[in-house]
Amino acid sequence: MDMTKPGTQTNILDLISMRSRVAAVTGGSGHIGSAFARALAQVGCDICILDIATDQAYEQASILQNEYDIRASAFNVDLTDEKALEAAVEHIRREHGRLDVLVNNAAYAKLALPKDGKTLEQQTVAQWEANIDVSLKGTFLATKAFVPLMCAISKGVVINIASIYGVVGPDMRLYDNTEMVNPAWYSAAKGGIIQLTRYLATTLAPEIRVNCIAPGGVWRGQPESFYSQYIARTPLRRMATEEDLCGALVYFATDLSKYVTGQVLIVDGGWTAW
């Protein structure tokens, strides 16, 4: 049992270090995924980038390995395909020998405007199924596939990525005068990920800790009307950057949070605090 004697305190820098540990990041070559992979590499973690965007994933792995003196690899995997996930597990076992952290970050971001538009009637079952499959089902299947590899070292960390819209309902006024949409599947998938986090945290303990990050809106060059309406209802008066999410990720991935599981950390500049 890992117990600290009363009156003793571990050096906080030792808790942050992830040297000799390995993390897998799904959707690891995307905007947020690549920032997550870089943040973990900066604290010494070896990285496996799991993505269907193969070229970008290999390029990202090469950059991380050269810049941070870690071992990095990439693997092409469809998270809805259990056979492909089995192959990804074998890749990590062969290339890295272990897995300490799984970051379930991948999401299906494609929209078919105007069919998946602003009203419920415009939204299609095909888009619902495609997005739920990757975001929610993919989180479940990836966790199921990689848990045995983490249990082999008697501990592990799963970090799921949800959204503020898995916690609260969308404010559709933000999308006035824009072509942007917020379909029902998005909130349903993100809310499901949050509840799945709680389920996994209680059923996989004590060997594996499971937590969730719920980001607010991330700046990606959205229309000015959306941006001004969004920051007007955000106490910190700006949208997030990918970097803003990395502190929460490192906290959950490292021993800084070794007594934390089943939690949802909202990183939204105060958007949900009103």
KEKE-3310 file (N, C-alpha, C; in steps of 0.2 Angstrom, whole numbers, plus 5000, padded with zeros to 4 digits):
npx = (5004:5003:5007:5010:5021:5015:5020:5029:5034:5032:5043:5037:5041:5045:5033:5027:5035:5036:5045:5050:5037:5023:5011:4996:4988:4973:4967:4978:4985:4978:4971:4969:4974:4987:4993:4991:4999:5012:5013:5013:5025:5034:5035:5042:5036:5035:5027:5013:5005:4988:4979:4968:4973:4986:4999:5001:5001:5013:5022:5021:5025:5038:5043:5041:5049:5062:5063:5061:5068:5062:5054:5044:5029:5018:5002:4990:4973:4956:4944:4932:4933:4936:4946:4956:4959:4964:4976:4982:4985:4994:5004:5009:5013:5023:5032:5033:5032:5024:5009:5004:4996:4980:4973:4958:4954:4949:4938:4923:4922:4915:4903:4888:4882:4867:4861:4863:4859:4852:4840:4831:4824:4832:4843:4852:4850:4861:4872:4871:4874:4887:4895:4892:4897:4911:4915:4909:4906:4919:4927:4923:4927:4941:4946:4942:4950:4963:4964:4968:4982:4987:4983:4993:5004:4999:4994:4986:4981:4966:4961:4947:4940:4928:4916:4910:4897:4893:4889:4881:4867:4867:4870:4861:4860:4872:4875:4869:4867:4877:4885:4887:4884:4876:4873:4862:4869:4881:4881:4875:4884:4895:4890:4887:4901:4905:4897:4901:4914:4913:4907:4918:4928:4924:4923:4935:4944:4955:4966:4966:4965:4952:4947:4940:4941:4932:4932:4929:4924:4936:4947:4947:4947:4934:4918:4917:4905:4901:4912:4912:4900:4902:4913:4908:4900:4908:4918:4932:4934:4939:4941:4946:4963:4972:4983:4978:4972:4981:4987:4977:4977:4990:4990:4980:4986:4998:5007:5002:4989:4986:4977:4965:4950:4937:4932:4927:4934:4931:4936:4935:4936:4927:4914:4903:4900:4891)
npy = (4994:5011:5022:5038:5043:5052:5069:5069:5074:5072:5078:5090:5092:5079:5072:5077:5073:5062:5052:5037:5033:5029:5036:5035:5044:5047:5053:5060:5069:5080:5096:5098:5086:5085:5095:5090:5079:5084:5091:5081:5075:5085:5083:5072:5060:5045:5043:5038:5041:5039:5038:5042:5050:5047:5052:5064:5060:5052:5062:5071:5062:5060:5073:5076:5066:5070:5083:5082:5071:5059:5043:5041:5036:5031:5026:5020:5019:5015:5019:5013:5001:4985:4976:4983:4991:4981:4978:4990:4989:4979:4985:4995:4987:4981:4991:5000:4993:4995:5003:5018:5029:5033:5044:5048:5056:5058:5063:5065:5076:5080:5090:5090:5102:5110:5100:5095:5105:5120:5116:5103:5095:5096:5088:5073:5055:5048:5056:5057:5044:5042:5051:5048:5035:5037:5047:5043:5028:5025:5030:5021:5008:5010:5011:4999:4991:4994:4994:4981:4981:4992:4987:4977:4983:4986:4998:5013:5027:5034:5047:5056:5066:5078:5090:5107:5107:5094:5095:5107:5114:5119:5136:5143:5155:5160:5156:5164:5173:5166:5153:5142:5127:5117:5102:5089:5077:5080:5086:5075:5064:5070:5071:5058:5053:5059:5053:5040:5041:5042:5029:5021:5025:5020:5006:5002:5005:4999:5000:5008:5025:5036:5050:5066:5079:5094:5105:5122:5133:5133:5144:5145:5154:5157:5165:5183:5188:5177:5175:5187:5186:5175:5178:5188:5182:5175:5175:5176:5183:5178:5166:5149:5142:5129:5126:5131:5120:5110:5110:5105:5092:5087:5087:5077:5066:5064:5060:5070:5070:5058:5054:5056:5053:5049:5062:5077:5090:5106:5117:5132:5146:5151:5150:5142:5146:5156)
npz = (5000:4996:5006:5014:5027:5042:5042:5033:5016:4999:4986:4976:4963:4959:4959:4947:4937:4923:4918:4911:4910:4900:4888:4879:4866:4860:4844:4842:4834:4831:4834:4849:4853:4849:4856:4869:4868:4867:4879:4888:4884:4887:4901:4902:4897:4888:4872:4863:4848:4843:4829:4815:4805:4798:4792:4798:4811:4812:4809:4819:4830:4827:4828:4842:4848:4844:4849:4863:4869:4871:4869:4855:4846:4832:4827:4816:4819:4819:4831:4832:4829:4835:4832:4826:4837:4845:4838:4840:4854:4854:4846:4855:4866:4860:4855:4866:4878:4889:4897:4904:4904:4897:4885:4881:4868:4855:4843:4832:4820:4809:4800:4791:4784:4776:4784:4796:4805:4813:4819:4827:4819:4807:4809:4807:4808:4803:4805:4819:4823:4818:4825:4839:4839:4837:4847:4860:4860:4855:4865:4876:4870:4867:4880:4886:4878:4882:4895:4901:4898:4906:4918:4920:4925:4937:4940:4933:4922:4916:4905:4901:4888:4888:4887:4891:4887:4890:4902:4905:4896:4879:4874:4863:4858:4855:4842:4834:4819:4812:4803:4811:4821:4834:4836:4843:4845:4850:4863:4869:4867:4874:4887:4890:4890:4902:4912:4909:4913:4927:4930:4926:4935:4947:4945:4940:4950:4963:4955:4943:4939:4935:4926:4920:4908:4905:4893:4889:4875:4862:4854:4837:4826:4824:4819:4820:4827:4834:4842:4850:4857:4864:4873:4880:4889:4897:4911:4912:4900:4887:4874:4876:4874:4866:4874:4887:4892:4895:4907:4916:4910:4913:4927:4930:4924:4930:4946:4954:4956:4962:4972:4967:4958:4947:4944:4936:4928:4925:4912:4908:4908:4917:4911:4914:4927:4930)
capx = (5000:5007:5005:5015:5021:5014:5025:5034:5031:5036:5045:5032:5043:5045:5026:5026:5039:5033:5050:5049:5030:5020:5005:4993:4983:4969:4966:4984:4988:4973:4973:4970:4978:4994:4995:4991:5005:5017:5013:5016:5032:5038:5036:5046:5033:5035:5020:5010:4999:4984:4975:4967:4977:4992:5005:5001:5003:5020:5026:5020:5029:5045:5045:5041:5055:5068:5063:5061:5072:5058:5052:5037:5027:5011:4998:4984:4968:4949:4942:4926:4935:4939:4952:4961:4961:4969:4982:4986:4988:5000:5009:5011:5016:5030:5036:5034:5032:5019:5005:5002:4990:4976:4970:4953:4953:4947:4931:4921:4920:4913:4896:4885:4878:4864:4857:4864:4858:4851:4834:4831:4822:4837:4848:4851:4852:4868:4877:4871:4877:4894:4898:4891:4902:4918:4916:4906:4908:4926:4930:4922:4931:4948:4947:4941:4955:4969:4964:4973:4989:4988:4983:4999:5009:4996:4991:4985:4977:4962:4958:4942:4939:4921:4914:4905:4890:4891:4888:4875:4864:4870:4867:4860:4860:4879:4876:4865:4871:4883:4884:4889:4878:4877:4868:4860:4873:4887:4879:4873:4890:4899:4887:4889:4908:4906:4894:4906:4920:4911:4907:4924:4932:4922:4923:4942:4948:4960:4972:4966:4961:4948:4945:4938:4942:4927:4934:4925:4925:4943:4948:4949:4945:4927:4916:4917:4899:4901:4917:4910:4895:4905:4917:4903:4897:4914:4921:4939:4934:4942:4940:4952:4968:4974:4988:4975:4969:4986:4988:4972:4979:4996:4988:4977:4991:5004:5005:4999:4982:4986:4971:4959:4947:4930:4931:4926:4937:4929:4941:4931:4936:4921:4908:4898:4900:4886)
capy = (5000:5017:5027:5042:5044:5058:5073:5068:5076:5071:5084:5091:5090:5072:5070:5080:5069:5056:5048:5030:5031:5029:5038:5035:5049:5046:5059:5064:5073:5085:5103:5097:5080:5087:5099:5085:5074:5089:5093:5075:5074:5090:5081:5066:5054:5043:5045:5034:5044:5035:5043:5039:5054:5043:5056:5069:5057:5050:5068:5073:5058:5062:5080:5075:5062:5074:5089:5080:5065:5053:5038:5042:5032:5033:5020:5021:5015:5017:5018:5010:4994:4982:4972:4988:4992:4975:4979:4996:4987:4975:4990:4999:4982:4979:4997:5004:4988:4996:5009:5021:5034:5033:5050:5047:5063:5058:5065:5065:5083:5083:5091:5091:5108:5112:5094:5095:5112:5123:5114:5096:5092:5096:5084:5066:5049:5046:5060:5055:5037:5043:5055:5044:5030:5039:5050:5039:5021:5025:5030:5015:5003:5011:5010:4992:4987:4996:4993:4975:4983:4996:4983:4973:4986:4987:5005:5017:5033:5036:5054:5057:5073:5079:5097:5110:5105:5088:5097:5111:5114:5124:5143:5143:5162:5161:5155:5169:5176:5162:5146:5137:5124:5113:5097:5086:5072:5083:5086:5068:5061:5072:5070:5051:5052:5061:5047:5034:5042:5040:5022:5017:5026:5016:4999:5000:5006:5004:4999:5013:5031:5039:5057:5069:5086:5097:5111:5127:5134:5134:5148:5142:5158:5158:5172:5188:5188:5171:5176:5193:5184:5170:5181:5192:5178:5172:5179:5178:5187:5176:5159:5145:5140:5122:5127:5131:5113:5106:5110:5100:5085:5085:5086:5071:5061:5063:5059:5076:5068:5051:5052:5059:5049:5050:5069:5081:5097:5111:5122:5136:5153:5153:5151:5138:5148:5161)
capz = (5000:4995:5011:5016:5034:5044:5043:5027:5010:4993:4982:4971:4956:4958:4957:4941:4932:4920:4915:4911:4909:4893:4887:4872:4865:4854:4840:4845:4829:4830:4838:4856:4854:4848:4862:4875:4868:4868:4886:4892:4882:4891:4908:4901:4896:4881:4869:4857:4845:4840:4825:4808:4801:4799:4790:4803:4817:4812:4809:4826:4834:4825:4831:4849:4850:4843:4854:4870:4870:4873:4863:4852:4840:4830:4825:4813:4822:4820:4837:4832:4826:4840:4829:4825:4844:4847:4835:4843:4860:4852:4844:4861:4870:4856:4855:4872:4884:4895:4896:4910:4903:4891:4885:4876:4866:4848:4842:4825:4820:4803:4800:4784:4783:4782:4786:4804:4806:4820:4822:4828:4813:4802:4811:4804:4811:4801:4808:4826:4824:4816:4830:4845:4838:4839:4853:4866:4859:4854:4872:4879:4867:4869:4887:4887:4875:4885:4903:4903:4898:4912:4924:4920:4929:4943:4940:4927:4922:4910:4905:4895:4886:4887:4885:4895:4884:4893:4909:4904:4890:4875:4873:4856:4856:4853:4835:4830:4813:4810:4800:4816:4824:4840:4836:4849:4847:4853:4870:4871:4867:4879:4893:4891:4892:4909:4916:4908:4918:4934:4930:4925:4941:4953:4943:4939:4956:4964:4950:4938:4941:4929:4927:4914:4907:4901:4890:4886:4868:4860:4849:4831:4821:4824:4816:4826:4830:4839:4847:4854:4861:4869:4878:4884:4895:4900:4916:4910:4894:4881:4873:4878:4869:4868:4880:4893:4894:4896:4915:4919:4908:4917:4934:4930:4921:4935:4953:4957:4957:4964:4976:4963:4953:4946:4944:4930:4929:4919:4910:4903:4910:4921:4907:4918:4934:4931)
cpx = (5004:5004:5011:5015:5019:5020:5030:5030:5035:5037:5040:5034:5044:5038:5024:5029:5036:5039:5049:5042:5028:5013:5002:4988:4979:4967:4972:4987:4983:4975:4974:4974:4985:4997:4996:4998:5011:5018:5016:5023:5036:5039:5039:5043:5034:5028:5019:5004:4995:4979:4973:4971:4984:4998:5006:5004:5010:5024:5026:5025:5036:5047:5046:5048:5061:5069:5064:5064:5068:5057:5045:5036:5020:5008:4991:4978:4961:4946:4936:4927:4939:4946:4957:4964:4966:4976:4986:4988:4994:5006:5013:5015:5023:5034:5038:5035:5028:5015:5003:4996:4987:4972:4964:4951:4949:4939:4929:4918:4917:4905:4894:4880:4874:4860:4857:4864:4856:4844:4835:4829:4827:4843:4847:4853:4859:4873:4877:4875:4885:4898:4898:4896:4909:4919:4914:4908:4915:4930:4929:4927:4938:4950:4947:4947:4962:4970:4969:4980:4991:4988:4989:5004:5005:4993:4990:4981:4973:4960:4954:4941:4932:4920:4910:4898:4888:4889:4881:4873:4867:4866:4866:4860:4867:4880:4872:4869:4877:4881:4885:4883:4881:4872:4868:4866:4879:4886:4878:4880:4895:4897:4888:4896:4908:4903:4899:4912:4919:4910:4913:4929:4930:4923:4930:4946:4949:4966:4972:4962:4958:4945:4943:4939:4936:4929:4928:4927:4933:4943:4951:4947:4938:4924:4916:4911:4898:4906:4915:4905:4897:4909:4913:4900:4902:4918:4928:4940:4938:4940:4947:4957:4969:4979:4984:4972:4975:4988:4983:4975:4985:4994:4985:4982:4996:5002:5003:4992:4981:4980:4965:4957:4940:4928:4931:4929:4935:4934:4938:4931:4930:4914:4902:4897:4894:4879)
cpy = (5006:5022:5031:5043:5051:5063:5073:5071:5075:5078:5085:5090:5083:5069:5072:5075:5063:5052:5041:5028:5032:5031:5037:5040:5048:5053:5064:5068:5079:5091:5101:5091:5081:5091:5095:5081:5078:5090:5087:5074:5079:5088:5074:5060:5052:5043:5040:5038:5040:5039:5040:5044:5052:5048:5061:5066:5055:5056:5071:5069:5059:5068:5079:5071:5066:5080:5087:5074:5060:5048:5040:5038:5034:5026:5022:5017:5019:5015:5014:5002:4990:4978:4977:4990:4987:4976:4985:4994:4983:4980:4993:4994:4981:4985:5001:4999:4989:5002:5011:5025:5033:5040:5049:5054:5063:5060:5065:5072:5085:5084:5092:5096:5108:5106:5094:5102:5114:5120:5106:5092:5091:5091:5076:5061:5047:5049:5058:5049:5038:5046:5051:5038:5031:5042:5046:5032:5021:5025:5024:5009:5004:5009:5002:4988:4988:4995:4987:4977:4987:4992:4978:4976:4989:4994:5008:5023:5033:5043:5055:5064:5074:5087:5100:5108:5098:5089:5102:5111:5120:5131:5144:5150:5164:5160:5159:5172:5173:5156:5140:5134:5120:5108:5093:5080:5074:5083:5079:5064:5063:5071:5062:5049:5054:5055:5041:5035:5040:5032:5018:5019:5022:5008:4997:5002:5000:5005:5005:5019:5034:5045:5060:5077:5089:5104:5116:5128:5136:5139:5145:5147:5158:5165:5177:5189:5183:5173:5182:5190:5179:5173:5185:5188:5174:5176:5181:5182:5185:5168:5155:5144:5132:5122:5127:5125:5109:5105:5105:5093:5083:5083:5079:5065:5059:5061:5065:5075:5061:5049:5055:5054:5050:5058:5072:5088:5101:5116:5126:5143:5155:5153:5147:5141:5153:5157)
cpz = (5000:5000:5013:5023:5036:5045:5037:5021:5004:4989:4977:4964:4954:4956:4950:4935:4930:4917:4916:4910:4901:4893:4880:4872:4859:4851:4842:4840:4827:4834:4845:4857:4854:4854:4868:4874:4869:4876:4890:4890:4886:4898:4908:4899:4889:4878:4863:4854:4841:4836:4818:4803:4801:4797:4796:4810:4818:4812:4816:4831:4833:4829:4839:4852:4849:4848:4861:4873:4874:4867:4861:4846:4838:4827:4822:4816:4821:4826:4838:4830:4832:4838:4828:4832:4847:4844:4838:4850:4859:4850:4851:4866:4867:4856:4861:4879:4889:4893:4903:4910:4897:4891:4879:4873:4859:4848:4834:4824:4814:4803:4792:4784:4777:4786:4794:4806:4813:4823:4823:4822:4807:4803:4809:4808:4809:4804:4816:4827:4823:4822:4837:4845:4840:4845:4860:4865:4859:4861:4876:4876:4868:4876:4889:4884:4879:4892:4905:4903:4904:4918:4925:4924:4936:4945:4933:4927:4916:4911:4899:4894:4884:4884:4891:4893:4886:4900:4909:4897:4886:4875:4866:4853:4853:4846:4831:4825:4811:4807:4805:4819:4830:4840:4842:4850:4851:4861:4873:4872:4873:4886:4895:4893:4900:4913:4915:4913:4925:4935:4930:4932:4946:4951:4942:4945:4959:4959:4945:4940:4934:4930:4920:4914:4903:4899:4888:4879:4867:4854:4843:4825:4819:4821:4822:4830:4836:4844:4852:4859:4866:4874:4882:4890:4898:4905:4914:4903:4888:4880:4875:4872:4871:4874:4887:4896:4896:4904:4918:4917:4912:4924:4934:4928:4926:4942:4957:4959:4959:4969:4973:4958:4953:4945:4937:4931:4923:4918:4905:4904:4914:4918:4911:4925:4935:4934)
residu = (MET:ASP:MET:THR:LYS:PRO:GLY:THR:GLN:THR:ASN:ILE:LEU:ASP:LEU:ILE:SER:MET:ARG:SER:ARG:VAL:ALA:ALA:VAL:THR:GLY:GLY:SER:GLY:HIS:ILE:GLY:SER:ALA:PHE:ALA:ARG:ALA:LEU:ALA:GLN:VAL:GLY:CYS:ASP:ILE:CYS:ILE:LEU:ASP:ILE:ALA:THR:ASP:GLN:ALA:TYR:GLU:GLN:ALA:SER:ILE:LEU:GLN:ASN:GLU:TYR:ASP:ILE:ARG:ALA:SER:ALA:PHE:ASN:VAL:ASP:LEU:THR:ASP:GLU:LYS:ALA:LEU:GLU:ALA:ALA:VAL:GLU:HIS:ILE:ARG:ARG:GLU:HIS:GLY:ARG:LEU:ASP:VAL:LEU:VAL:ASN:ASN:ALA:ALA:TYR:ALA:LYS:LEU:ALA:LEU:PRO:LYS:ASP:GLY:LYS:THR:LEU:GLU:GLN:GLN:THR:VAL:ALA:GLN:TRP:GLU:ALA:ASN:ILE:ASP:VAL:SER:LEU:LYS:GLY:THR:PHE:LEU:ALA:THR:LYS:ALA:PHE:VAL:PRO:LEU:MET:CYS:ALA:ILE:SER:LYS:GLY:VAL:VAL:ILE:ASN:ILE:ALA:SER:ILE:TYR:GLY:VAL:VAL:GLY:PRO:ASP:MET:ARG:LEU:TYR:ASP:ASN:THR:GLU:MET:VAL:ASN:PRO:ALA:TRP:TYR:SER:ALA:ALA:LYS:GLY:GLY:ILE:ILE:GLN:LEU:THR:ARG:TYR:LEU:ALA:THR:THR:LEU:ALA:PRO:GLU:ILE:ARG:VAL:ASN:CYS:ILE:ALA:PRO:GLY:GLY:VAL:TRP:ARG:GLY:GLN:PRO:GLU:SER:PHE:TYR:SER:GLN:TYR:ILE:ALA:ARG:THR:PRO:LEU:ARG:ARG:MET:ALA:THR:GLU:GLU:ASP:LEU:CYS:GLY:ALA:LEU:VAL:TYR:PHE:ALA:THR:ASP:LEU:SER:LYS:TYR:VAL:THR:GLY:GLN:VAL:LEU:ILE:VAL:ASP:GLY:GLY:TRP:THR:ALA:TRP)
# end
